[in-house]
């Protein structure tokens, strides 16, 4: 910012009131596009930047938001957090990060009436240990955006991809390659396993559409979506009388673990067993073979989560909750189509939710 440039300087250059400049800069009230463009031109010309700290103090805010996730050692959350931090920084907000390990009591702490004593203005929350009823019982005054597979009760925003459709597309890809003994690794048939259950639903739906029976013994549950669970589950599948010729893994980490076991048993991917993962983490792009995967638009999820949370924080009146579907893509790589058959462009089957 040019030293000493004030909001009044911007107002004089743009030929509007200081209040109008404030409304444009902070998004407090609607203004015409012509006025907004004139103010923005003056802001850019003078190099004006609002004093975010002063603004937050005047509004009784901390200027910090909390992002609460189950695990920090999961690449999906690490990549998502990077996007959230960048988007929040642009808006002058700092990010506090907490790992819950899926502990329900720890997660409830962030939704309680005393949560804002922890010095944050709102929460972007990816719960693991809580059920839908726990979210409904939260402090209604807390600005909240929920990620993952929870449905909004109308008082918070929920952002996620269509897990059923994405999983159906992943399974249809394997069936379309002529594989007929398709396994699934990652089902979680318990109260808080909604995301896994939706992926299992998509897996079943693909078989139903293709007229191919699901082999129940090929659906394997795991406590987490990590490498060791994938490796253990794959070993179990290979010990069956009729092992699978393809596997839909509910995360890329599960896929990497499964591929480790296949290599140890002397089996080839994809010639003997084709593999599809989920999340499109960096590790999967550089593994050998690279992993075909469901790729959520993590950048859109991060930026939209920050945008919606700050809208809630800055609004004097309650903001209606929204269900927001982020786009996803099925990216085909060597783990299903082999090295020689890879297309020039990886991104296929874009689904915008």
ROFIPA-772260 format. One line per 8 residues: number of its first residue (from 1); for each residue x, y, z of N, C-alpha, C, O. Coordinates in steps of 0.1 Angstrom, whole numbers, plus 2048, in hexadecimal, padded with zeros to 3 digits. Layout:
BEGIN
NUM> X:Y:Z:X:Y:Z:X:Y:Z:X:Y:Z; ... .
This chain:
BEGIN
1> 808:7F4:800:800:800:800:809:80C:800:813:80D:807; 805:816:7F8:80C:823:7F8:80A:829:806:7FF:829:80C; 815:82D:80C:815:832:81A:80C:83E:81C:80C:847:814; 803:83D:826:7FA:848:829:7ED:848:822:7E5:851:824; 7EB:83F:818:7DE:83F:811:7D3:83B:81A:7D4:831:820; 7C8:843:81A:7BD:841:823:7B1:83E:81A:7B0:83F:80E; 7A6:839:821:79A:836:81B:794:843:815:78E:843:80B; 796:84F:81C:791:85C:817:798:85F:80A:792:865:801 .
9> 7A5:85C:809:7AC:85F:7FC:7A6:857:7F0:7A4:85D:7E5; 7A2:84B:7F3:79B:843:7E9:78E:849:7E5:78A:84A:7D9; 787:84D:7EF:779:853:7ED:77A:860:7E4:772:862:7DB; 784:868:7E7:786:875:7DF:789:872:7D1:784:878:7C8; 792:868:7CF:796:865:7C1:78B:85E:7B9:789:861:7AD; 782:856:7C0:777:84F:7B9:76B:858:7B8:762:855:7B1; 76B:863:7C0:75F:86C:7BF:753:866:7C7:748:869:7C2; 756:85F:7D1:74B:859:7D9:74D:85C:7E8:758:862:7EB .
17> 744:858:7F1:746:85A:7FF:74F:84F:805:751:845:7FF; 755:853:810:75D:849:817:755:83C:81B:75A:831:81B; 748:83E:81E:740:833:821:73E:829:815:73E:81D:817; 73D:82F:80A:73C:827:7FE:749:81F:7FB:748:813:7F8; 754:825:7FD:761:81E:7FC:761:812:806:765:807:803; 75D:815:812:75D:80B:81D:754:7FF:819:758:7F4:81B; 748:802:813:73F:7F8:80F:745:7EF:804:743:7E3:804; 74C:7F5:7FB:752:7EE:7F0:75E:7E5:7F5:75E:7D9:7F2 .
25> 766:7EB:7FD:772:7E4:802:76E:7D8:80B:774:7CD:80A; 764:7DA:813:760:7D0:81D:754:7C7:819:751:7BE:820; 74E:7CB:80E:742:7C3:809:736:7C4:813:72F:7BB:813; 735:7D0:81A:72A:7D1:823:71D:7D3:81D:712:7CF:822; 71C:7DA:812:70F:7DE:80C:711:7DE:7FC:71B:7E0:7F7; 705:7DB:7F5:706:7DB:7E7:708:7E9:7E1:702:7F3:7E6; 711:7EA:7D7:712:7F6:7D0:712:7F3:7C1:714:7E8:7BD; 710:7FD:7B8:70F:7FB:7AA:71C:7F6:7A5:727:7F9:7AA .
33> 71C:7EF:79A:728:7EA:794:731:7F5:78F:73D:7F5:790; 72B:800:78A:733:80C:786:73A:812:791:746:816:790; 733:814:79D:739:819:7A8:744:810:7AE:74F:815:7B1; 742:803:7AE:74B:7FA:7B3:758:7FA:7AA:763:7FA:7B0; 756:7FB:79D:762:7FC:794:76A:808:796:776:808:796; 763:814:799:76A:820:79B:772:820:7A8:77D:825:7A8; 76C:81A:7B2:773:819:7BF:77F:810:7BE:78A:813:7C3; 77D:805:7B7:788:7FB:7B6:793:801:7AE:79F:7FE:7B1 .
41> 790:809:7A4:79B:810:79C:7A3:819:7A5:7AF:81A:7A3; 79C:820:7AD:7A3:82A:7B6:7AB:822:7C0:7B6:826:7C4; 7A6:817:7C6:7AD:80F:7CF:7BA:80A:7C9:7C5:80B:7CF; 7B9:805:7BC:7C5:800:7B5:7CF:80B:7B2:7DB:809:7B4; 7CA:816:7AE:7D2:821:7AA:7DA:826:7B6:7E6:82A:7B5; 7D4:827:7C1:7DA:82D:7CD:7E2:822:7D5:7EA:825:7DE; 7DF:815:7D2:7E6:80B:7DA:7E0:809:7E8:7E7:806:7F1; 7D3:80D:7E9:7CD:80C:7F7:7CA:7FE:7FB:7C6:7F6:7F3 .
49> 7CD:7FB:808:7C9:7EE:80E:7C3:7F1:81B:7C8:7F9:823; 7B7:7EB:81E:7B0:7EE:82A:7B8:7E9:836:7C0:7DF:835; 7B7:7F0:841:7BD:7EC:84E:7B5:7E1:854:7AB:7E4:85C; 7B8:7D5:851:7B0:7C9:855:7B0:7C8:865:7A5:7C6:86B; 7BB:7CA:86B:7BC:7C9:87A:7B3:7D3:880:7AB:7D0:889; 7B3:7E0:87C:7AA:7EA:881:79C:7E7:87F:793:7E9:888; 799:7E2:873:78B:7DF:870:786:7D4:879:77B:7D4:87E; 78E:7C9:87B:78A:7BE:884:788:7C3:892:77F:7BF:899 .
57> 791:7CB:897:790:7D0:8A5:784:7D8:8A7:77D:7D7:8B1; 781:7E0:89D:775:7E9:89E:768:7E0:89E:75E:7E4:8A4; 768:7D5:897:75D:7CC:896:75D:7C2:8A1:754:7BA:8A2; 766:7C2:8AA:767:7B9:8B5:76B:7AB:8B1:767:7A1:8B7; 773:7AA:8A6:778:79D:8A1:786:79B:8A3:78E:7A4:8A6; 78B:78E:8A2:799:78B:8A4:7A1:78B:897:7AD:78C:898; 79A:78A:88C:7A1:78A:87F:7A7:77C:87D:7B0:77A:874; 7A2:772:884:7A7:764:882:79B:75B:880:790:75C:886 .
65> 79D:751:878:793:746:876:79A:739:87A:7A6:737:878; 792:730:87E:797:722:882:793:719:876:788:719:871; 79D:710:873:79A:705:86A:79D:6F8:872:7A8:6F6:876; 792:6F0:873:793:6E4:87B:792:6D8:872:787:6D6:86B; 79C:6CF:872:79C:6C3:86A:7A0:6B7:872:7A5:6B8:87D; 79C:6AB:86D:79F:69F:875:7AE:69C:876:7B3:699:881; 7B5:69D:86B:7C3:699:86A:7CC:6A3:862:7C7:6A7:857; 7D7:6A7:867:7E0:6AF:860:7EA:6A7:857:7F0:6AD:84E .
73> 7EB:69A:85A:7F5:692:853:7EF:68C:846:7F5:684:83F; 7E2:690:843:7DB:68C:837:7DE:696:82C:7DA:6A1:82D; 7E4:692:821:7E7:69C:816:7DB:6A4:811:7DC:6AF:80E; 7CF:69D:811:7C3:6A5:80C:7C1:6B1:815:7BF:6BC:80F; 7C1:6AF:822:7BF:6BB:82B:7CA:6C5:82A:7C8:6D1:82B; 7D6:6C0:829:7E2:6C9:828:7E1:6D2:81C:7E3:6DE:81D; 7DD:6CC:810:7DB:6D4:804:7CF:6DD:805:7D0:6E9:801; 7C5:6D9:80B:7B9:6E1:80D:7BC:6ED:817:7B8:6F8:814 .
81> 7C4:6EA:821:7C7:6F5:82B:7D0:700:824:7CE:70C:827; 7D9:6FC:81B:7E1:706:814:7D8:710:80C:7DA:71C:80C; 7CD:70A:806:7C4:713:7FE:7BC:71C:808:7BA:728:804; 7B8:717:813:7B0:71F:81D:7B9:72A:822:7B4:735:823; 7C5:727:826:7CE:731:82B:7D1:73C:821:7D1:748:825; 7D3:738:814:7D5:743:80A:7C9:74C:809:7CA:758:808; 7BD:745:808:7B1:74D:806:7AE:756:812:7AA:762:810; 7B1:752:81E:7AE:75A:82A:7B8:765:82B:7B5:770:82F .
89> 7C5:763:827:7CF:76D:827:7CC:779:81E:7CE:784:822; 7C6:776:813:7C2:780:809:7B8:78A:810:7B8:796:80D; 7B0:784:818:7A5:78C:81F:7AA:792:82D:7A2:797:834; 7B7:790:830:7BC:796:83C:7BA:78D:848:7BB:793:853; 7B7:781:847:7B4:778:852:7BF:76E:854:7C5:769:84B; 7C2:76B:861:7CB:760:865:7C3:754:867:7B7:754:869; 7CA:748:866:7C3:73C:867:7C9:734:873:7D5:732:874; 7C0:730:87C:7C4:726:887:7C0:718:883:7B5:716:87E .
97> 7C9:70F:884:7C6:701:880:7C6:6F8:88C:7CF:6F8:894; 7BC:6EF:88C:7BC:6E5:897:7B9:6D7:891:7B1:6D6:887; 7C0:6CD:896:7BE:6BF:892:7B6:6B8:89D:7BA:6B9:8A9; 7AB:6B2:89A:7A2:6AC:8A4:7A4:69D:8A5:7A0:697:8AF; 7AB:696:89C:7AC:687:89C:79F:681:89C:79D:675:89F; 794:688:898:787:682:897:781:681:8A5:776:67A:8A6; 787:687:8AF:781:686:8BD:775:68E:8BE:775:69B:8BD; 769:688:8C1:75D:68F:8C1:75C:69B:8CC:757:6A5:8C9 .
105> 762:698:8D8:761:6A3:8E2:76A:6AF:8DE:766:6BA:8E1; 775:6AC:8D8:77E:6B7:8D4:777:6BF:8C9:778:6CB:8C8; 770:6B8:8BF:769:6BF:8B5:75E:6C7:8BA:75B:6D2:8B5; 757:6C2:8C4:74B:6C9:8CA:750:6D6:8D0:748:6E0:8D1; 75C:6D7:8D5:762:6E3:8DC:761:6EF:8D2:75F:6FA:8D6; 764:6EC:8C5:764:6F7:8BC:756:6FB:8B8:755:706:8B1; 74C:6F4:8BC:73E:6F8:8B8:736:6FD:8C4:72B:701:8C3; 73D:6FE:8D0:736:702:8DC:735:711:8DE:73B:718:8D6 .
113> 72D:715:8E8:72B:723:8EA:738:72A:8EF:739:736:8ED; 741:723:8F4:74D:729:8F9:758:729:8EF:764:72D:8F2; 755:724:8E3:760:722:8D9:767:72F:8D5:773:72F:8D3; 75F:73A:8D4:765:746:8D0:76E:74D:8DA:775:757:8D7; 76F:747:8E6:779:74C:8F0:787:747:8EB:791:74B:8F0; 787:73E:8E1:794:739:8DC:79A:743:8D1:7A3:73F:8CB; 793:74E:8D0:799:759:8C8:798:756:8B9:7A2:758:8B2; 78D:752:8B4:78A:752:8A6:77C:756:8A3:773:756:8AB .
121> 77A:75B:896:76D:761:893:764:757:88C:758:75A:88C; 769:74C:888:760:742:881:768:736:87E:774:735:880; 761:72B:87A:768:71E:878:765:718:86B:759:717:866; 76F:713:864:76E:70A:858:771:6FC:85E:77C:6FA:863; 767:6F3:85D:768:6E7:865:766:6DB:85D:75C:6DA:855; 76F:6D1:85E:76D:6C4:858:76C:6BA:863:776:6B4:867; 760:6B7:867:75E:6AE:873:75F:6A0:86F:75C:69C:863; 764:698:878:765:689:876:75E:682:881:757:678:87E .
129> 75F:686:88D:759:67F:899:74B:683:89C:745:67C:8A4; 746:68D:895:738:692:898:72E:68D:88E:731:68B:882; 722:68B:893:717:688:88A:70F:695:887:712:69F:88C; 705:693:87E:6FD:69F:87A:6F7:6A6:886:6F6:6B2:886; 6F2:69E:88F:6EB:6A4:89B:6F4:6AC:8A3:6F0:6B6:8A9; 701:6A9:8A3:70B:6B1:8AB:70C:6BF:8A5:70E:6C9:8AC; 70C:6C0:898:70D:6CC:891:701:6D5:893:702:6E1:895; 6F5:6CE:894:6E9:6D6:896:6E9:6DC:8A4:6E2:6E6:8A7 .
137> 6F0:6D6:8AE:6F0:6DA:8BC:6FA:6E5:8BE:6FC:6E8:8CA; 701:6EA:8B4:70C:6F4:8B6:707:701:8BB:6FB:704:8BB; 710:70A:8BE:70D:718:8C1:708:71F:8B5:710:720:8AB; 6FC:723:8B4:6F7:729:8A7:6FD:736:8A4:6FC:73B:898; 704:73D:8AD:70A:749:8AA:718:748:8A4:71E:752:89F; 71D:73C:8A3:72A:739:89E:72A:739:88F:724:730:889; 731:742:888:732:741:879:739:734:875:744:731:87A; 733:72B:86D:738:71E:86B:736:71A:85C:72C:71C:856 .
145> 741:714:856:740:70E:849:745:700:84B:750:6FE:851; 73E:6F6:846:741:6E8:848:746:6E2:83B:73F:6E4:830; 751:6DA:83B:756:6D3:830:753:6C4:832:750:6C0:83D; 754:6BD:827:751:6AE:828:742:6AB:826:73B:6B3:821; 73F:6A0:82B:731:69B:829:728:69D:834:724:693:83B; 724:6A9:836:719:6AC:840:70F:6B5:838:714:6BD:830; 702:6B4:83B:6F8:6BC:835:6F5:6C8:83E:6F3:6C6:84A; 6F4:6D4:838:6F1:6E0:840:6E3:6DF:845:6DA:6DB:83E .
153> 6E2:6E4:851:6D4:6E5:857:6CE:6F3:854:6C4:6F6:859; 6D5:6FB:84C:6D0:708:848:6D7:713:84F:6D5:71F:84C; 6DF:710:859:6E5:71A:861:6F4:71B:85F:6FB:724:864; 6FA:712:856:708:713:853:709:70F:844:700:709:83E; 715:712:83E:717:70E:830:71F:700:830:727:6FD:839; 71B:6F8:826:722:6EB:824:728:6EB:816:721:6ED:80D; 735:6E7:815:73B:6E7:808:742:6D9:807:749:6D4:80F; 73E:6D2:7FC:744:6C5:7F9:741:6C1:7EB:73A:6C8:7E4 .
161> 747:6B6:7E6:744:6B1:7D9:739:6A6:7DA:736:6A2:7E5; 734:6A2:7CF:72A:698:7CE:731:68A:7CF:735:685:7C5; 732:685:7DB:73A:679:7DD:734:66D:7D6:73B:664:7D1; 727:66C:7D6:720:661:7CF:723:661:7C0:727:657:7BB; 721:66C:7BA:724:66D:7AB:733:66B:7A8:736:663:79F; 73C:671:7B0:74A:66F:7AE:74E:660:7AF:756:65B:7A7; 749:659:7B9:74C:64B:7BC:746:642:7B1:74C:639:7AD; 73A:646:7AD:734:63E:7A2:73D:640:795:73F:636:78E .
169> 741:64C:792:74A:64E:786:757:646:787:75C:640:77D; 75D:646:793:769:63F:795:767:630:793:770:629:78C; 75C:62A:798:75A:61C:797:756:619:788:75A:60E:783; 74E:621:782:74A:61F:774:757:61F:76B:757:618:761; 761:627:76E:76D:627:767:774:619:767:778:614:75D; 774:613:773:77A:606:774:771:5FB:76D:777:5F3:766; 764:5FC:76F:75C:5F2:768:75D:5F4:758:75C:5EB:751; 75E:601:754:760:604:746:76C:5FE:740:76D:5FD:734 .
177> 776:5FB:748:783:5F5:743:781:5E6:742:78B:5DF:73E; 775:5E1:745:773:5D2:745:776:5CB:751:776:5BF:752; 779:5D2:75C:77B:5CC:769:76E:5C7:76F:764:5CF:76E; 76D:5BB:775:761:5B6:77A:761:5B2:788:757:5AF:78E; 76D:5B2:78E:76E:5AF:79C:774:5BC:7A3:77F:5BC:7A7; 76B:5C6:7A4:770:5D3:7A9:76D:5D4:7B8:762:5D2:7BD; 778:5D6:7BF:777:5D8:7CE:776:5E6:7D2:779:5EF:7CA; 772:5E9:7DE:772:5F6:7E4:779:5F6:7F2:776:5ED:7FA .
185> 782:5FF:7F4:789:5FF:801:787:60D:807:78A:617:801; 781:60D:813:77E:619:81A:771:61B:820:76E:625:826; 768:611:81F:75A:613:824:75B:614:833:764:60F:83A; 752:61D:839:752:61F:847:743:61F:84C:73D:629:84D; 73E:613:84F:730:612:852:72C:615:860:727:60D:867; 730:621:865:72C:625:872:727:634:872:727:63A:868; 723:639:87D:71C:645:87F:722:651:878:71B:659:872; 72F:652:879:736:65E:874:73D:65B:867:746:663:862 .
193> 73A:650:860:741:64D:854:739:651:847:739:64A:83D; 733:65D:848:72A:661:83C:731:661:82F:72C:65C:825; 73D:667:82F:745:668:822:747:65B:81C:745:659:810; 74C:651:824:74F:644:81F:742:63D:81A:742:636:810; 737:63F:822:72B:639:81E:726:63E:811:720:636:809; 727:64B:80E:723:651:801:72C:64B:7F6:727:649:7EB; 738:648:7F8:741:643:7EE:73D:634:7EB:73E:62F:7E0; 739:62D:7F6:734:61F:7F4:727:61F:7EC:725:617:7E3 .
201> 71F:629:7EE:712:62A:7E7:715:62C:7D8:70F:626:7CF; 71F:635:7D5:723:637:7C7:728:62B:7C1:726:628:7B5; 731:623:7C8:736:617:7C4:72B:60D:7C0:72C:606:7B6; 721:60C:7C9:716:603:7C6:70E:607:7BA:70A:5FF:7B2; 70C:614:7B9:704:61A:7AE:70A:617:7A1:703:614:797; 717:618:7A0:71E:615:793:71B:606:78F:719:603:783; 71C:5FD:798:71A:5EF:795:70B:5ED:791:708:5E5:788; 702:5F3:798:6F4:5F2:795:6F1:5F7:787:6EA:5F0:77F .
209> 6F7:602:783:6F5:608:775:6FB:5FE:76B:6F5:5FD:760; 706:5F8:76E:70C:5EF:764:706:5E1:764:709:5D9:75C; 6FD:5DE:76E:6F7:5D1:76F:700:5C6:773:6FF:5BB:770; 70A:5CB:77C:714:5C1:781:713:5C0:790:713:5CA:797; 711:5B4:795:70F:5B3:7A4:71B:5B7:7AC:727:5B5:7A7; 719:5BE:7B7:724:5C1:7C0:728:5B5:7C8:71F:5AE:7CD; 735:5B3:7C9:73A:5A8:7D1:73C:5AD:7DF:746:5B5:7E1; 734:5AA:7E8:734:5B0:7F6:741:5AE:7FD:746:5B6:805 .
217> 748:5A2:7FA:754:59F:801:760:5A8:7FC:76B:5A9:802; 75D:5B0:7F1:767:5B9:7EB:766:5C7:7F1:76E:5D0:7ED; 75C:5CA:7F9:75B:5D7:800:761:5D6:80D:75C:5CF:816; 76C:5DD:80F:775:5DC:81B:774:5E9:823:776:5F4:81E; 771:5E8:830:770:5F4:839:77E:5F7:83E:787:5EE:840; 781:604:841:78D:608:847:78B:613:851:781:61A:850; 793:613:85C:790:61D:866:794:62B:862:78E:635:866; 79E:62C:859:7A2:639:853:7A5:638:844:7A5:62D:83F .
225> 7A7:643:83E:7AB:643:830:7BA:645:82F:7BE:650:82B; 7C2:63B:833:7D1:63D:832:7D8:632:82B:7D1:628:828; 7E5:633:82A:7ED:629:822:7EC:61B:829:7EA:611:822; 7EE:61B:836:7EE:60E:83D:7E1:606:83C:7E1:5FA:83A; 7D6:60E:83D:7C9:607:83B:7C7:602:82D:7C2:5F7:82B; 7CC:60A:823:7CB:605:816:7D3:5F8:813:7CF:5EF:80C; 7DF:5F8:819:7E8:5ED:817:7E2:5E0:81E:7E3:5D5:818; 7DD:5E2:82A:7D7:5D6:831:7CB:5D1:82A:7C9:5C5:829 .
233> 7C2:5DA:825:7B6:5D6:81E:7B9:5CF:811:7B3:5C5:80E; 7C3:5D4:80A:7C7:5CD:7FE:7CC:5BF:800:7CA:5B6:7F8; 7D4:5BD:80B:7D9:5B0:80E:7CE:5A6:810:7CE:59B:80C; 7C3:5AB:818:7B8:5A3:81A:7B1:59F:80D:7AD:594:80B; 7AF:5A9:804:7A9:5A6:7F7:7B0:59C:7EF:7AA:593:7E8; 7BD:59D:7EF:7C5:594:7E7:7C5:585:7EC:7C8:57C:7E5; 7C2:584:7F9:7C1:577:7FF:7B4:570:7FD:7B2:564:800; 7AA:577:7F7:79D:571:7F3:79F:566:7E8:7A8:567:7E1 .
241> 795:55D:7E8:795:553:7DD:795:559:7CF:79B:555:7C6; 78D:564:7CE:78C:56B:7C2:78F:57A:7C4:787:582:7C7; 79C:57E:7C4:7A0:58B:7C7:79B:595:7BC:798:591:7B1; 79B:5A2:7BF:796:5AC:7B5:7A0:5AE:7AA:7AC:5AB:7AB; 79A:5B3:79E:7A3:5B7:793:7A3:5C7:792:7A9:5CC:789; 79C:5CD:79C:79C:5DC:79C:797:5E0:7AA:790:5D9:7B1; 79C:5EC:7AF:798:5F1:7BC:796:600:7BB:79E:607:7B6; 78A:604:7C1:787:612:7C3:78B:615:7D2:785:610:7DB .
249> 795:61D:7D3:799:621:7E1:794:62F:7E5:793:638:7DC; 78F:630:7F1:788:63C:7F5:791:648:7F8:78C:652:7FC; 79E:646:7F6:7A8:652:7F7:7B4:64E:7EF:7B7:642:7ED; 7BC:657:7EB:7C8:654:7E4:7D2:64D:7ED:7DA:645:7E9; 7D2:651:7FA:7DB:64A:804:7D7:63B:804:7E0:633:805; 7CB:638:805:7C6:62A:805:7CB:623:7F8:7D0:618:7F8; 7CA:62A:7ED:7CF:625:7E0:7DE:622:7E0:7E3:618:7DB; 7E6:62B:7E6:7F4:629:7E7:7F8:61D:7EF:801:616:7EC .
257> 7F1:61C:7FA:7F3:610:803:7EF:603:7FC:7F7:5F9:7FD; 7E4:603:7F4:7E0:5F7:7ED:7EB:5F4:7E2:7EE:5E8:7E0; 7F0:5FE:7DB:7FA:5FC:7D1:807:5F6:7D7:80E:5EE:7D1; 80A:5FA:7E3:816:5F5:7EA:815:5E6:7EC:81E:5DE:7EA; 809:5E2:7F1:807:5D3:7F3:807:5CC:7E6:80D:5C1:7E5; 801:5D1:7DB:801:5CB:7CE:80F:5C9:7C9:813:5BE:7C4; 818:5D3:7CB:826:5D2:7C6:82D:5C7:7CE:835:5C0:7C9; 82A:5C7:7DB:831:5BD:7E4:82D:5AF:7E0:834:5A5:7E2 .
265> 821:5AD:7DB:81C:5A0:7D7:820:59C:7C9:81C:592:7C4; 827:5A6:7C2:82B:5A3:7B4:820:5A5:7AA:821:5A0:79F; 816:5AD:7AD:80B:5B0:7A4:80D:5BD:79D:813:5C6:7A4; 808:5BF:791:80A:5CB:78A:7FE:5D4:78A:7F2:5CF:789; 800:5E1:78A:7F5:5EB:789:7F7:5F3:77C:802:5F9:77B; 7EE:5F3:773:7E0:5EE:774:7DE:5E0:76E:7D3:5DB:76E; 7E8:5DA:768:7E6:5CD:761:7DF:5C3:769:7D5:5BC:764; 7E3:5C0:775:7DD:5B6:77E:7D1:5BC:786:7C6:5B6:787 .
273> 7D3:5C8:78B:7C9:5CF:794:7CA:5DE:790:7D4:5E4:792; 7BE:5E3:78C:7BD:5F2:789:7B9:5F9:796:7B2:5F3:79E; 7BE:605:798:7BC:60C:7A4:7B7:61A:7A2:7BC:621:799; 7AC:61E:7A9:7A7:62C:7A8:7A8:631:7B7:7A3:62A:7C0; 7AC:63E:7B8:7AD:644:7C6:7A3:650:7C6:79A:651:7BE; 7A5:658:7D0:79B:663:7D3:7A3:66E:7DA:7AA:66C:7E3; 7A2:67B:7D5:7A7:687:7DC:7B1:68E:7D3:7B3:69A:7D4; 7B8:687:7CA:7C2:68D:7C1:7CD:694:7C9:7CF:6A0:7C7 .
281> 7D3:68D:7D2:7DF:693:7D9:7EB:692:7D1:7EC:68A:7C7; 7F5:69A:7D4:801:69B:7CC:809:68E:7CC:80E:68A:7C1; 809:686:7D7:810:679:7D7:80B:670:7CC:813:669:7C6; 7FE:670:7CA:7F8:667:7BF:7FC:66B:7B1:7FC:662:7A9; 7FF:678:7AF:803:67C:7A2:811:677:79E:815:675:793; 819:675:7A9:828:672:7A7:82B:663:7AB:837:660:7AB; 821:65C:7AF:824:64E:7B2:826:646:7A5:824:64B:79A; 82B:63A:7A6:82D:631:79B:826:624:79C:82B:61B:7A4 .
289> 81B:622:795:815:62B:78B:80D:636:792:80A:636:79E; 80B:641:78A:803:64C:78F:7F5:647:791:7F0:63E:78A; 7EE:64E:79B:7E0:649:79F:7D5:650:798:7D4:65C:799; 7CC:648:791:7C0:64D:78D:7B7:651:799:7B7:64A:7A3; 7B1:65D:798:7AB:662:7A5:79F:66B:7A2:79D:671:797; 796:66C:7AC:78C:676:7AC:792:683:7B2:798:683:7BD; 792:68E:7AA:798:69A:7AE:78E:6A5:7B2:787:6AB:7A9; 78C:6A8:7BF:783:6B3:7C3:78A:6C0:7BF:796:6C1:7BF .
297> 782:6CB:7BD:788:6D8:7BA:78B:6DE:7C8:784:6E6:7CE; 797:6DB:7CD:79B:6DF:7DA:79D:6EE:7DB:79A:6F4:7E6; 7A1:6F4:7D1:7A2:703:7D1:795:70A:7D2:793:713:7DA; 78B:705:7CB:77E:70A:7CC:778:708:7DA:772:711:7DF; 77A:6FC:7DF:775:6F9:7ED:77B:703:7F7:774:708:7FF; 788:705:7F6:78F:70E:800:78A:71C:7FE:787:722:808; 78A:721:7F2:787:72F:7F0:778:732:7F4:775:73C:7F9; 76F:729:7F0:761:72A:7F3:75F:729:802:756:731:808 .
305> 766:720:809:764:71F:818:768:72C:81F:761:731:828; 773:732:81B:777:73F:821:76D:74A:81D:769:752:826; 769:74B:811:760:755:80C:753:754:814:74E:75E:819; 74D:748:816:741:747:81D:742:749:82C:739:74F:832; 74D:745:832:74F:748:840:750:756:843:74A:75B:84C; 758:75E:83B:75A:76C:83D:74D:774:83B:74A:77E:841; 745:76F:832:737:775:830:72F:773:83C:728:77C:840; 730:767:843:729:765:84F:72E:76E:85B:727:774:862 .
313> 73B:76F:85B:742:777:866:73E:785:865:73B:78C:86F; 73D:78B:858:73B:799:856:72C:79D:856:729:7A9:855; 723:793:856:715:797:854:70F:799:862:710:791:86B; 708:7A4:864:701:7A7:870:6F5:79E:872:6F0:79C:87E; 6EF:798:868:6E3:78F:868:6E8:781:864:6F1:77F:85D; 6E0:777:869:6E3:769:865:6E3:767:856:6DB:76D:84F; 6ED:760:852:6EE:75D:843:6E9:74F:841:6ED:745:847; 6DF:74D:838:6D9:740:835:6E4:736:831:6ED:73A:82A .
321> 6E3:72A:836:6ED:71F:832:6EB:71B:823:6E0:71C:81E; 6F6:717:81D:6F6:713:80F:6FD:705:80E:707:702:815; 6F7:6FD:805:6FE:6F1:801:706:6F3:7F4:6FF:6F7:7EA; 713:6F3:7F5:71B:6F6:7E9:722:6EA:7E4:72A:6E4:7EC; 720:6E6:7D8:727:6DB:7D2:733:6DF:7CA:732:6E7:7C0; 73F:6DB:7CE:74B:6DE:7C6:74C:6D4:7BB:748:6C8:7BC; 752:6D8:7AF:754:6CF:7A4:75F:6C4:7A7:767:6C6:7B0; 75E:6BA:7A0:769:6AF:7A1:76B:6AA:793:764:6AC:78A .
329> 777:6A3:792:77A:69D:785:780:68F:788:786:68D:792; 77E:686:77F:784:679:77F:791:67A:776:790:67C:76A; 79C:679:77C:7A9:67A:775:7AF:66C:773:7B2:665:77C; 7B0:668:766:7B5:65B:763:7C4:65B:761:7C9:663:75A; 7CA:652:768:7D9:651:768:7DD:643:766:7D5:63A:763; 7EA:640:768:7EF:633:765:7EA:627:76D:7EA:61C:769; 7E5:62A:779:7E0:61F:782:7D4:618:77C:7D0:60D:781; 7CD:61E:772:7C2:617:76C:7C4:615:75D:7BF:60B:757 .
337> 7CB:61E:756:7CC:61E:748:7DA:61B:743:7DC:61A:737; 7E4:619:74C:7F1:616:748:7F9:622:743:7F3:62C:740; 806:620:743:80F:62B:73F:80D:62F:730:80D:63B:72D; 80C:625:727:80C:628:719:7FF:62E:714:7FF:634:70A; 7F4:62B:71B:7E7:62F:716:7E3:63D:71C:7D7:641:71A; 7EB:643:724:7E7:650:72B:7E4:65A:720:7EB:65C:717; 7D8:662:722:7D5:66C:719:7DE:678:71B:7E5:67A:725; 7DE:681:711:7E5:68D:712:7E1:696:71D:7E9:69D:724 .
345> 7D4:696:720:7CE:69E:72B:7C8:695:735:7C0:68C:731; 7CC:697:741:7C7:68D:74C:7B9:690:750:7B1:686:753; 7B4:69D:750:7A7:6A0:756:79C:69C:74D:79B:6A0:741; 793:694:752:788:68F:74B:77C:68E:754:77D:690:760; 770:68C:74E:763:68B:756:761:695:760:760:692:76C; 761:6A2:75C:760:6AD:765:751:6AD:76A:748:6AD:762; 74F:6AE:777:742:6AE:77D:741:6BA:786:749:6BC:78F; 738:6C4:782:737:6D1:78A:72E:6D1:795:72C:6DB:79B .
353> 728:6C6:799:720:6C5:7A5:712:6CC:7A3:70A:6CD:7AC .
